[in-house]
Amino acid sequence: MKTYLAKKGDVERKWYVIDASGQVLGRLAVKVANILRGRNKPVFTPQTDTGDFVVVINADKVALTGKKEDQLKYMFYSGYVGGESYRSLSEMREQRPEFIIEHAVKGMLPKNRLAREMLKKLKVYRGAEHPHAAQNPEELSLK
């Protein structure tokens, strides 16, 4: 029996909506990364993008465990000497809560060109509204 390897054109992509309110960030990011890669499908092939689209809503209501809300800091670098700056998680939650989920999911994908393509299928929104109703996304419960 031959091993089936999925081709890029053979993959049928679905859309999923995940509500992040009350979800723990790390556990949410693992589930989202697996869906983006296609690990939840029987035709999963590591070298092919077999994943689905994921829409995450209520990004500002994601939960963290322990003291991460106070201690976690994100580093940004301008490219100039001495041009690094830090922002705390609580600061990022006020300004750009989408970044928190995108950053966590990006860290759980492989570090290559394929992962950068997979990350384009992730759509994160601050509130409960999203503009992807035309794609008929399926509600996905992670609990």
C-alpha angles and dihedrals in degrees: 000000000000124000114247115232116191118233123217094247096047096062118105110208123212129192123234131189118209123189108217097191109124093359119130109247099230096046091047091050092052092053093046093047091051091051092047090052094044095241089141092063128083090227094059111150117179096216095048129067100241096155134118135235117269126200114194116196131189092031091164091063098056114130130228129198128230121356096327092116089066103028106038114098131183118216123217125188125201095197094247127107109277090006099130121118134180132216125190122233092248089054091050091048089059097042107030115002090168089067092061093061095038091052093049093048092046090055091055096053124082116271101246145088093279092058091053088056091048091052090060088067091062116094117185125188132187098221137032095273124089133171096228100089091115090066090060095231118205117236109241121199116203099188 
